[in-house]
Amino acid sequence: MKKRLIITVDGPAGSGKSTVSRILAERISYMYLDTGLLYRAIAYKAMQRGISIADDEALRELCDGINIPLETDGDMRVLVDGEDVSDNVRTEEIGMLASSISAVSAVRDALLPLQRSAGKHGGIVTEGRDMGTVVFPNADVKFFLDADVDERARRRYEQLVENGGNANLDEVKRGLETRDYRDTRRATAPLKPADDSVIIDTTGIDIEEVVRVVGDRIGAGR
């Protein structure tokens, strides 16, 4: 029996990590864990309830109510206090708030056991910003995807428009630059490649080609 691997895919917003991870997980019949969705879910509920990002205790209580239905196919879903919030968290506003909340140590500490529990038996493709450095430092295969900020902004803009949202390309780019600055400079779990990660620049590369490169690397490492 082949070992069921832990595969991490890190990188900034718009680098293609979510699409690549989701396609890869489906093709190899692994669970897909989008950790950014966890932070967006907390951000969404915090906004609903008027909770400040400075209120560690209230944020920790929100994290205690989060649940991930463990499925091996399809889009990931997240429940907070029994409410499925997965379809309500894709706006730029929530993304910016999630970036701030993800820097709160109380939130990261509360979600860390949940993430590690999801991957304890392997068979998982997990993506985020600190999967290979903090959450799964001993992962079997690690990737870090990146791309030029203009291309990442274009991808994010097209995604927002496709989902029916109102978006301005220049504003989307500024938002990405703000998130990049915040994510790479935060004291807790900053965005950076793990020392043993495979770094892939996805600028100008078709998503299927990126999936092929990732799949080949995983196959060679089995």
BELJOZI-V772085 format. One record per residue. N is the residue number from 1. RES is the residue in one small letter. SS is DSSP state (@ for helix, = for strand, . for the rest). OMEGA is omega in radians with two decimals (* if undefined). Layout:
N RES SS OMEGA
N RES SS OMEGA
This chain:
1 m . 3.13
2 k . 3.08
3 k . 3.08
4 r . -2.94
5 l . 2.86
6 i = -3.10
7 i = -3.13
8 t = 3.11
9 v = 3.13
10 d = 3.08
11 g = 3.14
12 p . 3.11
13 a . 3.10
14 g . -3.12
15 s . -3.13
16 g . -3.03
17 k @ -3.13
18 s @ -3.13
19 t @ 3.13
20 v @ -3.12
21 s @ -3.12
22 r @ 3.13
23 i @ -3.13
24 l @ -3.13
25 a @ 3.14
26 e @ -3.06
27 r @ -3.14
28 i . 3.09
29 s . 3.05
30 y . 3.01
31 m = 3.09
32 y = 3.14
33 l = 3.10
34 d = -3.06
35 t @ 3.06
36 g @ 3.12
37 l @ 3.10
38 l @ -3.12
39 y @ 3.06
40 r @ 3.12
41 a @ 3.10
42 i @ 3.13
43 a @ -3.13
44 y @ -3.12
45 k @ 3.09
46 a @ 3.11
47 m @ 3.12
48 q @ -3.03
49 r @ 3.13
50 g . -3.12
51 i . 3.11
52 s . 3.09
53 i . 3.08
54 a . -3.10
55 d . -3.07
56 d @ -3.05
57 e @ 3.14
58 a @ 3.11
59 l @ 3.12
60 r @ 3.10
61 e @ 3.07
62 l @ -3.13
63 c @ 3.13
64 d @ -3.11
65 g . -3.08
66 i = -3.11
67 n = 3.08
68 i . 3.00
69 p . -3.03
70 l . 3.12
71 e . -3.09
72 t . 3.11
73 d . 3.14
74 g . -3.14
75 d . 3.10
76 m . 3.08
77 r . 3.10
78 v . 3.08
79 l = 3.01
80 v = -3.06
81 d . 3.07
82 g . -3.13
83 e = 3.08
84 d = -3.07
85 v . -2.97
86 s . -3.07
87 d . -3.05
88 n . -2.90
89 v . -2.99
90 r . -3.11
91 t . 3.09
92 e @ 3.12
93 e @ 3.12
94 i @ 3.12
95 g @ 3.13
96 m @ 3.12
97 l @ 3.12
98 a @ 3.10
99 s @ 3.11
100 s @ -3.10
101 i @ -3.12
102 s . 3.10
103 a . -3.12
104 v . -3.06
105 s @ -3.12
106 a @ 3.13
107 v @ -3.13
108 r @ 3.13
109 d @ -3.12
110 a @ -3.09
111 l @ -3.09
112 l @ 3.13
113 p @ 3.13
114 l @ -3.14
115 q @ -3.12
116 r @ 3.10
117 s @ -3.14
118 a @ -3.10
119 g . -2.99
120 k . 3.13
121 h . -3.11
122 g . -3.14
123 g . -3.04
124 i = 2.94
125 v = -3.05
126 t = -3.08
127 e = -3.13
128 g = -3.12
129 r . 3.13
130 d . -3.10
131 m @ -3.09
132 g @ -3.10
133 t @ -3.01
134 v @ -3.00
135 v @ 3.13
136 f . -3.10
137 p . 3.13
138 n . 3.13
139 a . -3.09
140 d . 3.14
141 v = -3.11
142 k = 3.08
143 f = 3.00
144 f = -3.13
145 l = 3.10
146 d = 3.08
147 a . 3.07
148 d . -3.05
149 v @ 3.11
150 d @ 3.11
151 e @ 3.11
152 r @ 3.11
153 a @ 3.13
154 r @ 3.14
155 r @ -3.12
156 r @ 3.10
157 y @ -3.13
158 e @ 3.11
159 q @ 3.14
160 l @ 3.13
161 v @ 3.13
162 e @ -3.14
163 n . 3.05
164 g . -3.12
165 g . 3.04
166 n . -3.07
167 a . 3.04
168 n . -3.02
169 l @ -3.13
170 d @ 3.12
171 e @ 3.10
172 v @ 3.13
173 k @ 3.13
174 r @ 3.11
175 g @ 3.11
176 l @ 3.13
177 e @ 3.09
178 t @ 3.14
179 r @ 3.10
180 d @ -3.12
181 y @ -3.11
182 r @ -3.04
183 d @ -3.10
184 t @ -3.06
185 r @ -3.14
186 r . -3.09
187 a . -3.09
188 t . 3.05
189 a . 3.14
190 p . 3.09
191 l . 3.08
192 k . 3.10
193 p . 2.96
194 a . -3.10
195 d . -3.08
196 d . 3.14
197 s . 3.02
198 v = -3.09
199 i = -3.12
200 i = 3.03
201 d = -3.05
202 t . -3.14
203 t . 3.08
204 g . -3.11
205 i . 3.08
206 d . -3.05
207 i @ 3.13
208 e @ 3.10
209 e @ 3.10
210 v @ 3.11
211 v @ 3.14
212 r @ 3.13
213 v @ 3.13
214 v @ 3.14
215 g @ 3.11
216 d @ -3.13
217 r @ 3.12
218 i @ 3.12
219 g @ 3.14
220 a @ -3.09
221 g @ -3.11
222 r . *
